[in-house]
Amino acid sequence: MRTEFNPAQMEPVAVYRLLTSTVVPRPIAWVSTVSADGVDNLAPHSFFTVSSVAPPIVQFTSVGRKDSLRNVEATGQFVVNLAPESLIDEVNKTATDFPEGVSEFDAVGVEREASTRVKAPRVAHSPVALECELHSTLRLGNSTVVFGRVVHLAIDETVLHDGHPEVTRLRPLARLGKDEWGTLGGVLDLRRIRYADWPESDRDRLPH
């Protein structure tokens, strides 16, 4: 037995609540930018993913026209900082709707460090920073998808294992529904099966 919903007959906020409670967990892009006037901004965005690897492009969505989006449009640059479990309070506080012109770095007490390729600062205690230059934006209703070309990656050596970021060391946060957050639980290591290794008995069930 299912409850059926028709988005066309619902208020947008109700659709938002359903989608964000079912599309879970969502990784967090902790986006740092700088305004045309030189004011640093830092905000979490949970509509975030990788778009391409050749070229390397990541995307985040600004729901409404927020400071992150305005700053990216003005400067063409931003940094995606990984949001670690150890900084959950700081990540949550930087989602506060501070007045324009207030830097979340200063208001919340988040330590900055200089980026290598872009003007926007990195979060000093984030284990991963993806420095990005704006590739393009896509307007979808009341939201804007921001695509950024990754021009530099800075990864704390303490989270690397054999040159690869280790998720149990990254301890990334994720957003769930309502006011819920997710932390790293059990990690399953399961290799993808190549067709060449598919059991003959199972191949017999495939249509010919």
Backbone as CSV, one residue per row, in Angstrom:
resi,resn,N_x,N_y,N_z,CA_x,CA_y,CA_z,C_x,C_y,C_z
1,MET,0.849,-1.196,0.000,0.000,0.000,0.000,0.878,1.237,0.000
2,ARG,0.694,2.119,-0.976,1.483,3.333,-1.072,0.591,4.568,-0.950
3,THR,1.164,5.663,-0.470,0.507,6.960,-0.526,1.016,7.671,-1.765
4,GLU,0.123,8.136,-2.599,0.492,8.741,-3.871,0.508,10.275,-3.747
5,PHE,1.469,10.909,-4.413,1.597,12.368,-4.389,1.725,12.886,-5.818
6,ASN,1.075,13.994,-6.109,1.181,14.649,-7.409,1.832,16.017,-7.193
7,PRO,3.104,16.175,-7.563,3.777,17.455,-7.320,3.052,18.651,-7.914
8,ALA,2.347,18.457,-9.033,1.647,19.560,-9.678,0.514,20.105,-8.819
9,GLN,0.064,19.319,-7.845,-1.036,19.727,-6.976,-0.557,20.063,-5.563
10,MET,0.745,20.232,-5.402,1.316,20.482,-4.080,2.041,21.815,-4.054
11,GLU,2.170,22.379,-2.851,2.984,23.570,-2.676,4.462,23.183,-2.799
12,PRO,5.298,24.067,-3.354,6.717,23.746,-3.520,7.412,23.299,-2.235
13,VAL,7.058,23.898,-1.101,7.716,23.525,0.149,7.394,22.081,0.528
14,ALA,6.188,21.617,0.193,5.825,20.223,0.480,6.604,19.263,-0.413
15,VAL,6.785,19.644,-1.676,7.592,18.821,-2.580,9.034,18.781,-2.106
16,TYR,9.540,19.938,-1.685,10.905,20.022,-1.156,11.110,19.053,0.009
17,ARG,10.146,19.040,0.919,10.273,18.168,2.094,10.271,16.697,1.718
18,LEU,9.458,16.333,0.732,9.427,14.933,0.292,10.730,14.550,-0.391
19,LEU,11.191,15.401,-1.305,12.399,15.066,-2.057,13.629,15.011,-1.161
20,THR,13.770,15.976,-0.264,14.969,15.993,0.575,14.937,14.923,1.660
21,SER,13.772,14.339,1.895,13.685,13.241,2.864,13.877,11.881,2.205
22,THR,13.814,11.846,0.873,13.961,10.564,0.176,15.259,10.474,-0.626
23,VAL,15.743,11.603,-1.119,17.032,11.594,-1.817,18.110,11.794,-0.753
24,VAL,18.477,10.704,-0.112,19.374,10.733,1.042,20.346,9.555,0.978
25,PRO,21.513,9.678,1.594,22.092,10.916,2.129,22.634,11.789,1.007
26,ARG,22.721,13.090,1.278,23.249,14.024,0.296,24.561,14.611,0.798
27,PRO,25.642,14.493,0.012,26.904,15.117,0.427,26.773,16.625,0.462
28,ILE,27.619,17.261,1.229,27.527,18.702,1.441,28.705,19.412,0.781
29,ALA,28.393,20.364,-0.073,29.409,21.272,-0.596,29.446,22.477,0.335
30,TRP,30.515,22.603,1.084,30.680,23.760,1.975,31.392,24.818,1.141
31,VAL,30.618,25.691,0.527,31.117,26.562,-0.530,31.623,27.888,0.040
32,SER,32.879,28.176,-0.245,33.438,29.478,0.132,33.617,30.329,-1.116
33,THR,33.237,31.588,-0.989,33.319,32.546,-2.089,33.775,33.880,-1.522
34,VAL,34.024,34.824,-2.414,34.320,36.193,-2.000,33.533,37.122,-2.908
35,SER,32.954,38.151,-2.336,32.133,39.080,-3.108,33.014,40.031,-3.904
36,ALA,32.398,40.767,-4.799,33.133,41.764,-5.584,33.735,42.834,-4.685
37,ASP,33.134,43.015,-3.490,33.644,44.002,-2.533,34.672,43.416,-1.576
38,GLY,34.987,42.116,-1.749,36.029,41.500,-0.938,35.561,40.857,0.346
39,VAL,34.244,40.639,0.505,33.719,40.004,1.714,33.624,38.495,1.491
40,ASP,34.245,37.725,2.377,34.219,36.270,2.271,32.864,35.722,2.694
41,ASN,32.426,34.666,2.020,31.167,34.003,2.350,31.419,32.511,2.462
42,LEU,30.676,31.854,3.334,30.803,30.410,3.518,29.427,29.844,3.823
43,ALA,28.973,28.870,3.010,27.629,28.323,3.193,27.576,26.874,2.724
44,PRO,26.790,26.034,3.422,26.634,24.642,2.996,25.513,24.497,1.970
45,HIS,25.762,23.656,0.963,24.766,23.350,-0.069,24.704,21.836,-0.223
46,SER,23.522,21.260,0.022,23.421,19.794,0.010,22.910,19.226,-1.308
47,PHE,22.679,20.085,-2.299,22.407,19.603,-3.653,23.746,19.678,-4.378
48,PHE,24.541,18.615,-4.310,25.943,18.668,-4.716,26.384,17.322,-5.265
49,THR,27.120,17.355,-6.380,27.652,16.107,-6.918,28.754,16.400,-7.930
50,VAL,29.365,15.312,-8.453,30.347,15.404,-9.537,29.593,15.373,-10.862
51,SER,29.942,16.259,-11.778,29.301,16.302,-13.088,30.128,15.611,-14.155
52,SER,31.445,15.746,-14.061,32.336,15.231,-15.099,33.733,15.090,-14.511
53,VAL,34.514,14.175,-15.079,35.910,14.043,-14.651,36.883,14.442,-15.754
54,ALA,36.423,14.517,-16.990,37.276,14.936,-18.091,36.480,15.864,-18.997
55,PRO,36.406,17.152,-18.676,37.150,17.876,-17.640,36.544,17.665,-16.251
56,PRO,37.332,17.929,-15.201,36.812,17.752,-13.837,35.851,18.875,-13.460
57,ILE,34.582,18.532,-13.339,33.559,19.535,-13.032,32.670,19.025,-11.904
58,VAL,32.431,19.873,-10.923,31.479,19.576,-9.853,30.345,20.587,-9.948
59,GLN,29.232,20.250,-9.309,28.074,21.148,-9.361,27.416,21.240,-7.992
60,PHE,26.882,22.415,-7.703,26.011,22.572,-6.543,24.844,23.452,-6.967
61,THR,23.745,23.324,-6.251,22.538,24.086,-6.584,22.249,25.117,-5.506
62,SER,22.044,26.339,-5.936,21.593,27.393,-5.036,20.077,27.471,-5.153
63,VAL,19.387,27.148,-4.056,17.932,27.274,-4.030,17.613,28.727,-3.695
64,GLY,17.148,29.460,-4.692,17.007,30.900,-4.532,18.331,31.590,-4.854
65,ARG,18.332,32.896,-4.814,19.545,33.667,-5.122,20.240,34.028,-3.819
66,LYS,21.206,33.193,-3.459,21.932,33.378,-2.208,23.305,33.990,-2.478
67,ASP,23.981,34.363,-1.390,25.278,35.031,-1.522,26.277,34.188,-2.314
68,SER,26.270,32.869,-2.096,27.206,32.008,-2.822,27.040,32.198,-4.325
69,LEU,25.808,32.166,-4.789,25.541,32.304,-6.217,25.934,33.691,-6.717
70,ARG,25.537,34.725,-6.003,25.862,36.097,-6.443,27.374,36.292,-6.520
71,ASN,28.094,35.762,-5.550,29.548,35.926,-5.542,30.208,35.158,-6.684
72,VAL,29.729,33.950,-6.946,30.282,33.165,-8.048,30.032,33.875,-9.373
73,GLU,28.848,34.415,-9.541,28.541,35.137,-10.779,29.430,36.370,-10.927
74,ALA,29.748,37.025,-9.807,30.533,38.256,-9.852,32.019,37.993,-10.074
75,THR,32.538,36.887,-9.497,33.985,36.652,-9.533,34.408,35.475,-10.396
76,GLY,33.466,34.546,-10.663,33.800,33.380,-11.474,34.619,32.332,-10.747
77,GLN,34.631,32.364,-9.408,35.451,31.420,-8.646,34.735,30.988,-7.364
78,PHE,35.089,29.803,-6.877,34.609,29.342,-5.575,35.436,28.135,-5.145
79,VAL,35.264,27.747,-3.883,35.921,26.564,-3.333,34.869,25.667,-2.709
80,VAL,34.919,24.383,-3.025,34.089,23.402,-2.335,34.955,22.758,-1.270
81,ASN,34.603,22.992,-0.005,35.301,22.396,1.124,34.502,21.206,1.626
82,LEU,35.167,20.072,1.883,34.456,18.937,2.460,33.994,19.303,3.862
83,ALA,32.771,18.918,4.211,32.209,19.204,5.532,32.406,17.989,6.434
84,PRO,33.392,18.014,7.331,33.668,16.850,8.169,32.807,16.816,9.428
85,GLU,32.642,15.627,9.943,31.834,15.434,11.152,32.314,16.304,12.309
86,SER,33.614,16.496,12.412,34.168,17.262,13.535,33.756,18.730,13.521
87,LEU,33.285,19.223,12.378,32.902,20.634,12.267,31.402,20.806,12.049
88,ILE,30.590,19.856,12.515,29.150,19.919,12.268,28.520,21.200,12.813
89,ASP,28.948,21.662,13.983,28.371,22.881,14.545,28.677,24.085,13.655
90,GLU,29.913,24.160,13.174,30.306,25.271,12.316,29.572,25.214,10.970
91,VAL,29.448,24.008,10.411,28.739,23.862,9.142,27.299,24.330,9.300
92,ASN,26.646,23.902,10.369,25.251,24.281,10.606,25.109,25.787,10.805
93,LYS,26.024,26.385,11.552,25.927,27.825,11.828,26.153,28.661,10.576
94,THR,26.942,28.163,9.636,27.171,28.948,8.421,25.971,28.919,7.485
95,ALA,24.947,28.135,7.832,23.691,28.155,7.074,22.756,29.265,7.556
96,THR,23.159,29.983,8.595,22.358,31.084,9.123,22.219,32.198,8.081
97,ASP,21.050,32.807,8.018,20.819,33.877,7.048,21.360,35.210,7.574
98,PHE,22.678,35.300,7.672,23.314,36.536,8.110,23.027,37.650,7.097
99,PRO,23.016,38.888,7.537,22.808,40.002,6.598,23.918,40.048,5.553
100,GLU,23.589,40.577,4.386,24.585,40.732,3.328,25.729,41.600,3.834
101,GLY,26.940,41.201,3.526,28.113,41.940,3.976,28.765,41.352,5.204
102,VAL,28.107,40.355,5.833,28.678,39.674,6.999,29.372,38.408,6.526
103,SER,30.615,38.219,6.929,31.354,37.015,6.576,31.069,35.919,7.589
104,GLU,30.617,34.766,7.099,30.376,33.622,7.989,31.665,33.135,8.629
105,PHE,32.777,33.275,7.942,34.060,32.899,8.542,34.237,33.636,9.871
106,ASP,33.976,34.944,9.858,34.163,35.758,11.054,33.046,35.552,12.066
107,ALA,31.800,35.507,11.589,30.660,35.390,12.506,30.675,34.067,13.265
108,VAL,31.083,33.000,12.585,31.058,31.666,13.194,32.404,31.306,13.822
109,GLY,33.466,31.959,13.381,34.795,31.653,13.906,35.468,30.508,13.185
110,VAL,35.287,30.453,11.850,35.924,29.416,11.035,37.248,29.961,10.512
111,GLU,38.313,29.193,10.724,39.641,29.643,10.304,39.813,29.515,8.791
112,ARG,40.340,30.558,8.178,40.617,30.566,6.748,42.049,30.093,6.472
113,GLU,42.271,29.725,5.208,43.618,29.636,4.678,43.549,30.048,3.210
114,ALA,44.645,30.552,2.679,44.658,31.024,1.304,44.550,29.858,0.329
115,SER,43.815,30.069,-0.735,43.758,29.088,-1.812,44.980,29.254,-2.709
116,THR,45.178,28.269,-3.584,46.331,28.289,-4.478,46.025,28.936,-5.817
117,ARG,44.809,28.664,-6.374,44.490,29.115,-7.730,43.334,30.112,-7.793
118,VAL,42.567,30.240,-6.715,41.424,31.146,-6.737,41.511,32.119,-5.566
119,LYS,40.731,33.202,-5.659,40.784,34.238,-4.629,40.030,33.836,-3.368
120,ALA,38.948,33.073,-3.525,38.158,32.676,-2.357,39.014,31.834,-1.408
121,PRO,38.897,32.051,-0.097,39.703,31.286,0.848,39.178,29.871,1.037
122,ARG,40.033,28.995,1.525,39.635,27.640,1.891,39.353,27.598,3.396
123,VAL,38.605,26.581,3.827,38.407,26.325,5.254,39.642,25.582,5.751
124,ALA,40.359,26.173,6.674,41.657,25.636,7.082,41.577,24.211,7.624
125,HIS,40.500,23.886,8.340,40.406,22.580,8.980,39.526,21.595,8.227
126,SER,39.169,21.928,7.000,38.504,20.951,6.144,39.570,20.077,5.506
127,PRO,39.373,18.752,5.475,40.418,17.877,4.931,40.573,17.933,3.422
128,VAL,39.565,18.442,2.701,39.633,18.510,1.242,39.073,19.842,0.766
129,ALA,39.789,20.471,-0.159,39.299,21.696,-0.786,39.436,21.550,-2.293
130,LEU,38.341,21.805,-2.997,38.325,21.780,-4.454,38.211,23.225,-4.942
131,GLU,39.286,23.755,-5.473,39.265,25.117,-5.978,38.688,25.102,-7.392
132,CYS,37.699,25.942,-7.620,36.933,25.882,-8.877,36.840,27.234,-9.561
133,GLU,36.826,27.175,-10.878,36.496,28.323,-11.704,35.149,28.047,-12.364
134,LEU,34.318,29.057,-12.445,32.970,28.875,-12.970,33.003,28.376,-14.410
135,HIS,32.300,27.282,-14.657,32.136,26.754,-16.012,30.859,27.326,-16.634
136,SER,29.744,27.185,-15.913,28.463,27.674,-16.413,27.433,27.579,-15.307
137,THR,26.277,28.175,-15.550,25.147,28.043,-14.631,23.917,27.668,-15.439
138,LEU,22.979,27.039,-14.750,21.731,26.617,-15.390,20.580,26.977,-14.466
139,ARG,19.683,27.822,-14.930,18.534,28.238,-14.137,17.418,27.217,-14.296
140,LEU,16.910,26.700,-13.184,15.800,25.749,-13.173,14.773,26.241,-12.162
141,GLY,13.732,26.881,-12.648,12.716,27.392,-11.725,13.310,28.393,-10.762
142,ASN,13.142,28.129,-9.456,13.647,29.052,-8.452,15.071,28.726,-8.024
143,SER,15.723,27.806,-8.732,17.063,27.369,-8.363,18.040,27.577,-9.517
144,THR,19.315,27.622,-9.170,20.380,27.751,-10.165,21.442,26.701,-9.890
145,VAL,21.731,25.892,-10.904,22.797,24.907,-10.796,24.098,25.571,-11.228
146,VAL,25.110,25.485,-10.373,26.415,26.085,-10.637,27.408,24.980,-10.966
147,PHE,28.011,25.062,-12.133,29.018,24.090,-12.555,30.396,24.742,-12.438
148,GLY,31.289,24.090,-11.718,32.624,24.639,-11.544,33.700,23.672,-11.994
149,ARG,34.633,24.172,-12.781,35.762,23.349,-13.213,36.799,23.327,-12.099
150,VAL,37.160,22.138,-11.655,38.142,21.988,-10.572,39.525,22.264,-11.147
151,VAL,40.164,23.327,-10.661,41.483,23.701,-11.163,42.595,23.354,-10.178
152,HIS,42.209,22.969,-8.957,43.218,22.599,-7.960,42.531,21.816,-6.849
153,LEU,43.192,20.777,-6.362,42.710,20.002,-5.223,43.749,20.078,-4.112
154,ALA,43.315,20.343,-2.897,44.198,20.358,-1.735,43.637,19.371,-0.718
155,ILE,44.402,18.316,-0.434,43.934,17.237,0.438,44.915,17.040,1.587
156,ASP,44.397,17.042,2.795,45.213,16.833,3.984,45.834,15.442,3.924
157,GLU,47.144,15.373,4.110,47.837,14.093,3.982,47.388,13.068,5.029
158,THR,46.782,13.532,6.127,46.356,12.593,7.166,45.144,11.766,6.744
159,VAL,44.429,12.196,5.691,43.257,11.433,5.235,43.584,10.567,4.026
160,LEU,44.842,10.596,3.589,45.243,9.815,2.427,45.779,8.447,2.834
161,HIS,45.445,7.445,2.043,45.999,6.102,2.203,46.420,5.622,0.823
162,ASP,47.711,5.403,0.642,48.250,5.045,-0.672,47.860,6.081,-1.726
163,GLY,47.861,7.342,-1.327,47.560,8.419,-2.253,46.092,8.620,-2.553
164,HIS,45.230,7.915,-1.848,43.795,7.973,-2.111,43.061,8.419,-0.848
165,PRO,42.124,9.371,-0.945,41.362,9.771,0.246,40.603,8.575,0.828
166,GLU,40.747,8.366,2.117,40.104,7.248,2.805,38.878,7.764,3.542
167,VAL,37.709,7.219,3.200,36.460,7.775,3.709,36.361,7.697,5.230
168,THR,36.944,6.678,5.844,36.878,6.570,7.301,37.751,7.621,7.980
169,ARG,38.649,8.217,7.230,39.447,9.316,7.755,38.815,10.669,7.422
170,LEU,38.121,10.734,6.294,37.436,11.974,5.924,36.277,12.285,6.864
171,ARG,35.536,11.241,7.267,34.370,11.381,8.141,33.414,12.470,7.622
172,PRO,32.920,12.326,6.381,32.066,13.368,5.810,30.680,13.404,6.433
173,LEU,30.134,14.597,6.533,28.744,14.775,6.939,27.840,14.644,5.727
174,ALA,26.586,14.323,5.963,25.586,14.300,4.906,24.289,14.882,5.456
175,ARG,23.491,15.432,4.570,22.174,15.939,4.969,21.114,14.912,4.645
176,LEU,20.132,14.845,5.537,19.001,13.952,5.370,17.742,14.828,5.264
177,GLY,16.610,14.338,5.736,15.392,15.137,5.715,15.278,15.992,6.968
178,LYS,14.304,16.899,6.951,14.008,17.760,8.106,15.295,18.405,8.621
179,ASP,15.554,18.310,9.932,16.791,18.853,10.507,17.791,17.739,10.794
180,GLU,17.703,16.666,10.038,18.536,15.494,10.291,19.844,15.557,9.504
181,TRP,20.873,15.058,10.137,22.189,14.960,9.519,22.643,13.501,9.578
182,GLY,23.491,13.125,8.646,24.034,11.773,8.650,25.546,11.808,8.834
183,THR,26.056,10.822,9.543,27.495,10.638,9.672,27.857,9.281,9.078
184,LEU,29.130,9.045,8.918,29.570,7.814,8.275,29.242,6.610,9.146
185,GLY,28.479,5.683,8.602,28.180,4.439,9.315,29.067,3.321,8.814
186,GLY,28.501,2.144,8.653,29.263,1.022,8.140,29.625,1.231,6.676
187,VAL,30.787,0.761,6.287,31.267,0.890,4.916,31.351,-0.503,4.300
188,LEU,30.646,-0.706,3.193,30.650,-1.987,2.499,31.614,-1.916,1.325
189,ASP,32.471,-2.910,1.204,33.430,-2.981,0.102,32.974,-4.094,-0.833
190,LEU,32.394,-3.740,-1.959,31.825,-4.723,-2.878,32.253,-4.379,-4.293
191,ARG,33.019,-5.252,-4.892,33.525,-4.990,-6.238,32.427,-5.146,-7.282
192,ARG,32.493,-4.320,-8.316,31.579,-4.443,-9.446,31.924,-5.698,-10.251
193,ILE,30.901,-6.435,-10.675,31.120,-7.687,-11.408,31.182,-7.399,-12.903
194,ARG,32.259,-7.840,-13.533,32.360,-7.730,-14.992,31.512,-8.818,-15.642
195,TYR,31.007,-8.502,-16.823,30.189,-9.506,-17.512,30.990,-10.779,-17.778
196,ALA,32.286,-10.614,-18.031,33.129,-11.789,-18.303,33.191,-12.734,-17.106
197,ASP,32.943,-12.195,-15.914,32.977,-13.015,-14.701,31.594,-13.467,-14.250
198,TRP,30.563,-13.119,-15.028,29.210,-13.474,-14.640,29.045,-14.998,-14.736
199,PRO,28.470,-15.632,-13.716,28.332,-17.097,-13.731,27.531,-17.573,-14.946
200,GLU,27.980,-18.674,-15.535,27.291,-19.221,-16.714,25.824,-19.531,-16.394
201,SER,25.563,-20.024,-15.187,24.194,-20.388,-14.829,23.276,-19.177,-14.838
202,ASP,23.829,-17.997,-14.496,23.025,-16.773,-14.513,22.887,-16.221,-15.932
203,ARG,23.884,-16.439,-16.761,23.825,-15.955,-18.144,22.699,-16.649,-18.906
204,ASP,22.423,-17.906,-18.523,21.388,-18.663,-19.228,20.012,-18.036,-19.078
205,ARG,19.810,-17.229,-18.023,18.517,-16.594,-17.774,18.352,-15.305,-18.568
206,LEU,19.437,-14.814,-19.194,19.371,-13.570,-19.942,18.726,-13.827,-21.311
207,PRO,17.966,-12.844,-21.841,17.343,-13.031,-23.152,18.405,-13.112,-24.240
208,HIS,18.145,-13.897,-25.246,19.088,-14.083,-26.358,18.527,-13.405,-27.610
